Amino acid sequence: MTRTPIEKVGRLLLSLPFVLGGFEAARDPGPRVGQAAAVGVKNPELAVRANGIIMVVAGLALASSRLSRRVAAVLALVLVPTTIAGHAFWKETDSEKRKEQITHFLKNLAMIGGLMEVMAGRK
C-alpha cells in the first residue's frame, strides 16, 4: 500500500521517540534500572536494555512502513510497562514532579493512541 506524504511524515514523527529514547535506554539505562526494579522486574538492567533495543528496531521499522501494524502493536505493548514504571505520577508527593509525571504519562498514552491508529490501518 502506498502511503501519502502526510502518512509517511506521521510515521516518521511517531517513530522518533522510540528510536531515540530506545537507543539512549540501550546505551545507558541509568535511572530506568531502578524504576524497573521498583516494579518487580527481574534483571532490570537487561530488561531496560532489551526494551530499548526493541524500541529502536520497531521504531525504525515503523518509520520505514515495514510491517507497520505489527510493529505498532509491539511498540504499544512495550510502552505500557515503560509508562507504568517510568511515570508513576500516583507515587509522587511533590506537586511539581507529579505534574511532570502526569504530562509524560499522558504523552505516552497519546503515543499508544497513535500506534493504535496505525494498527487499525486502512482497508
C-alpha positions, 0 to 999 in steps of 0.5 A: 500500500502506498502511503501519502506524504502526510502518512509517511511524515506521521510515521516518521514523527511517531517513530522518533521517540522510540528510536531515540529514547530506545537507543539512549535506554540501550546505551545507558539505562541509568535511572530506568534500572531502578524504576524497573526494579521498583516494579518487580522486574527481574534483571532490570538492567537487561530488561531496560536494555532489551526494551530499548533495543526493541524500541529502536528496531520497531521504531525504525521499522515503523518509520520505514512502513515495514510491517507497520501494524505489527510493529505498532502493536509491539511498540504499544505493548512495550510502552505500557510497562515503560509508562507504568514504571517510568511515570508513576505520577500516583507515587509522587508527593511533590506537586511539581514532579507529579505534574511532570509525571502526569504530562509524560504519562499522558504523552505516552498514552497519546503515543499508544493512541497513535500506534493504535491508529496505525494498527487499525490501518486502512482497508 
